[in-house]
Amino acid sequence: MSLFDDREHAFERKFANEQEVRFRVHAVRNRLLGQWAAERLHLKPADAETYATELAQADVASFHDDEVIKKILGDFLAKGESVSEAEIREQLAKLLPIAKARVAGMK
């Protein structure tokens, strides 16, 4: 292999690793958000765990928060509870550094 090929493979590995870490961070953050929402929705512990798992997997295909936010807004509306999109986004922002720290601790 040439030096160029070595560098190319190194960049590909680095990119793949960064994407995996990003995926894990978002999954952990969404699980934490699900726990927050489940508590606000007064779900039973088993239902809360299922809900948090669903949210952790909600944006597996992409890293867009909109699907997660839309789901939570719909769930709150269905339960007759009140939450704003801004409040959910605030929680997403608050939980992101916590999720990053947890994922970093998993290594």
C-alpha positions as CSV (number, residue, x, y, z in Angstrom):
1,M,0.0,0.0,0.0
2,S,1.1,3.5,-0.7
3,L,1.2,6.3,1.8
4,F,-1.8,7.8,0.1
5,D,-3.8,4.6,0.6
6,D,-2.8,4.4,4.2
7,R,-4.0,7.9,4.8
8,E,-7.2,7.3,3.0
9,H,-8.0,4.2,5.1
10,A,-7.1,6.1,8.3
11,F,-9.5,8.9,7.4
12,E,-12.2,6.3,6.6
13,R,-11.7,4.6,9.9
14,K,-11.8,7.9,11.7
15,F,-15.0,9.0,10.0
16,A,-16.7,5.6,10.8
17,N,-15.6,5.9,14.4
18,E,-16.9,9.4,14.7
19,Q,-20.3,8.4,13.2
20,E,-20.5,5.5,15.6
21,V,-19.8,7.7,18.6
22,R,-22.4,10.3,17.3
23,F,-25.0,7.5,17.0
24,R,-24.3,6.3,20.5
25,V,-24.5,9.8,22.0
26,H,-27.8,10.5,20.3
27,A,-29.2,7.2,21.4
28,V,-28.2,7.8,25.0
29,R,-29.5,11.4,24.9
30,N,-32.8,10.2,23.5
31,R,-33.1,7.5,26.2
32,L,-32.5,10.2,28.8
33,L,-35.1,12.4,27.1
34,G,-37.5,9.5,27.1
35,Q,-37.0,9.0,30.9
36,W,-37.7,12.7,31.4
37,A,-40.8,12.6,29.3
38,A,-42.0,9.4,30.9
39,E,-41.7,11.0,34.3
40,R,-43.7,14.0,33.2
41,L,-46.3,11.7,31.6
42,H,-46.6,9.7,34.9
43,L,-45.8,6.4,33.2
44,K,-45.4,3.2,35.2
45,P,-41.7,2.1,35.5
46,A,-42.1,-0.7,33.0
47,D,-43.9,1.6,30.5
48,A,-41.3,4.3,31.2
49,E,-38.5,1.9,30.2
50,T,-40.2,0.9,27.1
51,Y,-40.9,4.5,26.2
52,A,-37.3,5.5,26.8
53,T,-36.1,2.6,24.6
54,E,-38.5,3.6,21.8
55,L,-37.1,7.1,21.8
56,A,-33.5,5.9,21.9
57,Q,-34.3,4.0,18.7
58,A,-36.5,6.7,17.2
59,D,-34.0,8.4,14.9
60,V,-31.8,5.4,14.1
61,A,-31.8,6.1,10.4
62,S,-30.9,9.7,10.9
63,F,-29.8,12.1,13.5
64,H,-32.7,14.5,13.2
65,D,-34.3,15.6,16.4
66,D,-37.6,16.6,14.7
67,E,-39.0,13.0,14.7
68,V,-38.3,12.7,18.4
69,I,-39.8,16.0,19.2
70,K,-42.9,15.3,17.1
71,K,-43.4,12.0,18.9
72,I,-43.1,13.6,22.4
73,L,-45.4,16.4,21.5
74,G,-48.0,13.9,20.2
75,D,-47.6,11.7,23.3
76,F,-48.1,14.7,25.6
77,L,-51.1,15.9,23.6
78,A,-52.6,12.4,23.8
79,K,-52.3,12.3,27.6
80,G,-53.7,15.8,27.9
81,E,-50.4,17.1,29.3
82,S,-48.7,20.3,28.3
83,V,-45.2,20.7,26.9
84,S,-43.8,23.1,24.4
85,E,-41.4,22.3,21.6
86,A,-39.0,24.8,23.1
87,E,-39.0,22.9,26.4
88,I,-38.2,19.7,24.7
89,R,-35.4,21.3,22.7
90,E,-34.1,22.7,26.0
91,Q,-34.0,19.2,27.5
92,L,-32.3,17.9,24.4
93,A,-29.6,20.6,24.8
94,K,-29.3,19.9,28.5
95,L,-29.0,16.2,28.1
96,L,-26.4,16.2,25.2
97,P,-23.3,16.8,27.4
98,I,-24.5,14.2,29.8
99,A,-24.9,11.7,27.0
100,K,-21.4,12.6,25.7
101,A,-19.9,12.0,29.1
102,R,-21.7,8.6,29.5
103,V,-20.6,7.5,26.0
104,A,-17.0,8.6,26.7
105,G,-17.1,6.6,30.0
106,M,-18.1,3.5,28.1
107,K,-14.9,3.3,26.2
